[in-house]
Amino acid sequence: DVSTPKHGKVDLNNMPHVGGNMWAGGTGGRDTAGLGGKGGPYRLDAGHRVYQVSQAEKDAVPEEVKRAAREMSEKAFKQRLKEIQMSEYDASTYERFSGAVRRQVQSLRIILDNLQ
């Protein structure tokens, strides 16, 4: 079961963590920032293979946990904007322009990775 969303511990060795609810950047777990899990406050990619929990498990997360995760995510987003000296208006403008070329940038990254 999910309980309280949190960032989670940072693994200084960047080992892959699957399941559980301890590590930031893990996959398929619960309550922590990561990918493929449920009840975490925001997505955090540590560069490992992603393991997904089922949509039914994600749908079963209680509304109060979803609400707490959204609030934590919003707070982390605002803090990050402050760190990089960007306003919410700047962020939405950036997202608008970035979204318009996202597919092309992704294609270019794949081409460059293959050339390397």
N, C-alpha and C positions, 0 to 999 in steps of 0.2 A: 504494500500500500504506500501511497505517497503521503508525506506529512507536511514539511515546511520547505519551500524552495530556498536554495542557497547557492553560492558560487562553487563551493567545494574546495578541497585541498589541491594544490598544484604539485604535480609530480615533476621534480627537477630532472629526472632521467627521461621524461616524456615516454614512459612505457604505455602501451595500449591497455585501456581498462574497459572491460565489457560488463555491463550490468552493475548492480550495486547502487550505492548512493553516497560515495565518498569523494570521488575524484572529479575535478574540473576538467572538461575536455574529453571525458569518457563517452562511450556510446551505448545505447540500449539500456541505460540505467534509469534512476528516478531521483527527483528532487534537486539535482545538480545541473549546472551549466554544461551542456554538451550537445551531442547530436543523437537522434534516433530514440531518445528516451521519452519519459513522461514526467510532467510536473516541474521541470526545470525552469528557471527564470528567463533564460535566453540561450541562443545557440552559440556554441563555442567549439571550434574545430581545432583539434590538436594534430591533425594530419594523418589519422589512422583510418582503417577500414570502418565503415559505419554499419552498425547492427541496429535494426529497427525493432521496436516493440509493435505489436499489432494496433491497428486503428481502434479496435474495441477497447484495448487497455487505455489508450489515450482518451477516448470518449468517457471512460469511467472515472477520470480524475474529478474529484469534488470541485464545485464551483468556487468555494472559498480558497482552495489551493491555486486554481487558475487565476483568480483575482490577485492573490498575493504574488504570484509569479509575474503577472503583468505589471504590477506596481514596482517590483524589484527591477524588472527589465527597463521600465521607463526611467527609474532613478539612475541606473547604470548608463543608459543612453545619454541622459542629460549631463552626467558627470564626465563622460567621454567627450561630449561636445565642448564642455568647459575646458578640459585638458588641452584640446587642440584649437582652442579659441575660435569656435564656430558657433553661430547662432542656430536656432531651430529653423529659421528661414533659410539660412545658408545650406543647411543639411537637406531641406526639402528641394531647394533649387539644384543642388548637386545630384540628388537622387533622380530628379526629373531628367537632367542631361545625361547622367550615367546610364539610366535605364534605356534611353533611346539607342545607345550603342553597345549595350551589354553583350548581345549575341556576337557582334563583330569582334569585340575585345576577347571574348572567350575563344573564338575561332583562331584569332591571331596568337593567343597564348598556346594553343594546341600546336599550331604550326611551328612556333619558336621552340617549344619543348622538343618536338620531333627533330628539328634541325640540330639541337644541342646533342 
